[in-house]
Amino acid sequence: MPIDPGKLNKKIVIQRKGSGQSSMGTPNGTWSTHATVWAERRDRKGRESHEAEGAGKVEAIALIDWRFYNSSETSDITSTDRVSYDSKIFEILTTREVGEDVIEATTRLRTN
């Protein structure tokens, strides 16, 4: 399924966590830029919310699909990566190929 280049109007940063460890052996890898791409944002209609355990706060969860061209930089993106856009962090839940040239990453944005 081809993508309309005019809809690629959001510049997103795909981040990957490093594999660093503290002197005590605790994982402390930092997030760094893996790829910067133009993407189409597709908000899902449904939103979830639930009460955070023990905190008495309601947390809203928005599901967003990001579509972008498949390339050597983006072909290895997985659910261990994340998307940064507009000073917000989106956790990647799944990725899938949509046609030959397009990747869709389904993400979750948590807000309190």
Secondary structure, 3 states (H helix, E strand, C coil): CCCCHHHCCEEEEEEEECCCECCCCCECCCEEEEEEEEEEEEEEEEEEEEECCCCCCEEEEEEEEEEEECCCCCCCCCCCCEEEECCEEEEEEEEEEECCCEEEEEEEEEEC
